Amino acid sequence: MQPTPVRYSLGAGNSQDARLGAGNSQDARLGQDARRVFSSTKEDTSYHLQVEVEVDTLWGVELYNDEIHTFEEVIFQLMKAISCSRGRAEDLAWVVHSEGLAHVYDGVFEDCLRVSGVLREIGLVTQIKG
């Protein structure tokens, strides 16, 4: 079975935009013409980024270290985002702290978008890689 390409138009600069991907994943598998459009307008400037993804391809979320958040904040947000145990979240937080980043999640693009959005709710820096 061929992966189904889907185009996403993501607004930049607003963490709510990333969370919009947590909707119904069935619509992403409707066929090549399936399309979801997200946009963000900040003051008088509109930002758009068009991304074409293969929905059935495995993607990953990386979490980057920062000097702003406490270990507790990162641990809690990881538990919330990836539904892991406290021990697993502590291990991931330690890797982020000591190595500068950690690969924290693997899944289809929409799930990675949701996880990234939850982590970004408190201003954590993430990247989705395919």
Steps between C-alpha positions, in 0.01 A plus 500: 500500500638840399522769770241773453651846450324777689576871487499701818516875516624587848493848647830602657555656839191369679523184709126444450568431132706192586223362720246516216645178357348300786164476323354207313778298337257330261470811285872478425445162336219605265725505195742719314264796498448497878602839630498681833590866518614676815593866508612755752487875480717700735414870496493602133738233371389152397750214509455178307717194455391232256615149579426190298524183704440132449259422781592132538873570526660477844594840646669600823496785752820643642501713814775759548658621822447853624603700804144610582301195610554298816539122499155472660337704224665292228419171674134593546463617139667183365263284705206699361624498139609138457303329780811352657592415858673750724818288486506505120435877496785553750735294281406703190534830689849397613604417141366837382693675777828316454509459120308810390216307338317169514286303259181469707233357269447298179173478308301618202523869415170602662592332829842669494329833433277444803793401726704797383203729566460376857871552569486847346205600722751613763758628254720192461691483172428200278562381147314240296725291278403252232 
